[in-house]
Amino acid sequence: MKNNRLVLRGAGSIFLNGLLFRNPVLIGALGMYPVAAAAWSLKNAAALSVLFFAVSLPTSLVLCALGMLVPRWFRPGLVLLISAGFYIPAGYLANLLMPGSVTSLGMAAGLMICNSVVYSRAEEYAPEHVAVAAAADSLGCSAGFSAVAFLVSMLRSALLGTFRLPAGIGFVIGRAADLPFAGFLAIGFLAALIQWVNRLRAGGARRIGRGNP
């Protein structure tokens, strides 16, 4: 029972790191292009999230099972081959939930096959960890990617005047918010926010270590 609690606690920490404190998009600067290029509406953000989850989780689990059985040099190609295979049902699922969503994503949809977050976690992390850790890492990264996609889409939609924040704030600045530059700009602000939160956490940990309140 104690070991199960430790495993669950460890999996929870891994998930939380992927979601927030070590968010691969905001901290690792991975997988930014699909968000910057296509996350300009909530529907697109949802479609990207479905694609990411449906490709990332099974790919990581397969690499967890097979990764140590193949040479290290073969892993990159294996990851891309497996993620390409899972992209087919992932695209079907996204279109089933949101008809026409994959088409609206354009090139960003296909790039989910070689998304750098999926690639790095499946190629480097999953093969060297147990299935629970690999699944928690994939789910955390999926949640982190989805959170960034939705936040960026909300910010850009607010700028376009097509989405109103709770306070009723919205600005219309033409179609500039549709451009990838606006997406990268929004990601930059969110990354700075997470870095600030992490610095606060590090400072708090140092004070606790010195015995200060």
N, C-alpha and C positions, 0 to 999 in steps of 0.2 A: 504493500500500500504506500509506504514511504517513497519507494523508488518511482511509483507511478506519479505521485505528487511532484517529485523532482523533475520527471520527464515533462509533465504538463507545464510546470513553472518555466522550465527551460524553453519549451516550445512557445510559451506565451511571450517570453522576452525576445525570442527570435522574430516572432510575428510583429511585435511592437516596434522593433528596430526597423523592419522593412516598411512598416506603415508610416513611421514618424521620424525617430531619432537618426536613423541611417537610411532614410528614404533614398532609393537608388536614383531617382530622377533629380531630386533636389540636392542631395549630398554627393552622389557619385557622378552626376551629370550624364547619366545613361538614359537611353530611350527618349530623349527630349524631342526628336524631330516629329514623330507622329502626333505628340501633344501640341507642339507649336504649329504644325501644319494643318491639323484637322480638328483640334478641340476648340472650335469656335461656336458650338451649340451644345446644349445638353444631350441631344440625341446622338451626336457624334461622340461625345464623351462616354456615353453609355455603351455605344457600339465598340469603341476602343477598349473599354474595360472588359466587355464580354470576350473579345478576341484575345486580349492579353491573358485573362484567367484561363480560358479554354485551351490556349497553347502552352502557357507556362507550367501549370500544375502537372499535366500528364507527361510533358517533356522532362521535367525535373525528376519525377518518379521513375521514369524509364531509365534515365541516366544514373539515378541512385542505384538501380538494380544492375545495370550493365556497365556503368562507367569504369569500374576497376577491373573489368574483364577484358577491356580493349586497351591497346597502347595509347599513351597520352597524346601522341601526335594525331591519332585518328579521331579523338573526341570532337574537335571543332566541326569536322564534316558530318559526324554522326549527329551532333546536336541540330545542325541545319536540316539534315535529312528527316529527323524525327519531328522537328517543329513544323516542317513543310507538310508532313503527313497529317499532323493534328490541326493544321490550319484549315483543312477542308471541312471537317465537322464543326470547327469553331466558326467559320464563315457561315455555314448553314444555320447554326444556332443563333448567330447574331441577326441574320436575315429573318429567321423564324420569329424572334422576339420583336424585331424592329424592321419590317419589310423595307428593302431598298437601302438599308443603312450601310452595307458594305460598299455599294456603288458610290454612295455619297462621300465616303472616306477617300475615294480615289487611290492614289499610290500609297497613301499611309496605311491602308489595310494590308496590302501585300507585304509591306515592310515589317509587319509584325512577325513574319517568319524569321527574320534576322534581327529582331529587336535586341539591342545590346544588353538589356536587363535580362531577358530570357536566356540569351546566349551565355552571359557571364555566370549567372547563377546555376544553370544546368551544366555548364562545362567545368566550372571551378568548384562550386560548393556542393552540389548534389552528390557527385560520385564519392566524396570523401566523408559523407555523413549518413546517419541512419535515416530511414524513411520518414519518421516523425519530424526530425529536424528539417529534412528537405521539403516536406509538405508545408511545415510552418513557415519556412523561408519563402517558398513560392506564394503562399497565401498572403503573407505580410507584404511582399513586393507587389502582388496583385492589388491589394488594398491601397498601398502607397501610390502606385501608378494611377489607380482609379481616383483617389483623392485629389491628386494633382490635376488630372484631366478635368474633373468636375469643377475644381476651383478656378482653373484657367478659363474654362468655357464660361463660367459665371461672370468672371471679370470682363472677358471680351464681349459677352452678350450685353453686359451693363453699358459698356462703351458704345455698343451699337444701338442701344436703346430698345433692344428686343427682350431684355430681362430686367426686372426691377428688383433691387435689393430690398430687404425688409423695411428699411427706412425710406423707401421710395426714391432712392438715389439712382439716377441713370443719366448717362451722357451720350449724346449723338455726335460723333466726330467723323462721319462718313464711313466708308468701308475699310478704313485703315486697320481696324481691329481684326479683319479677316486675314490679314497678311501674317506669314510666319514670324516676322519681326515682333509683332505685338504679342505672339505666344511666347517667344523667347524672353521678352521683357517681363511678362507676367511671371514666368518661371523664375527669372532672376530675383524678383522681389520676394517670392515665396521661399526661395533658397536662402536669401538673406535672413528672413524671419526664422527659419529653422536653425540656422547657424547661431542666431542670437539666443534662441531657446536653449540650444546645446551648451553655449557658453555660460548661461545662467545655471544650468544643471551642474556643469563642471565646477563652477565657483561654489555652489552649495555643497557639493561633495567634498571639496577641499576644506571648507569651513567645518564640516562635520568631522572630517579626519583629524583636524587640529583641536577638536573638542569645543569649538565655538558654536553658539546657538545659531 
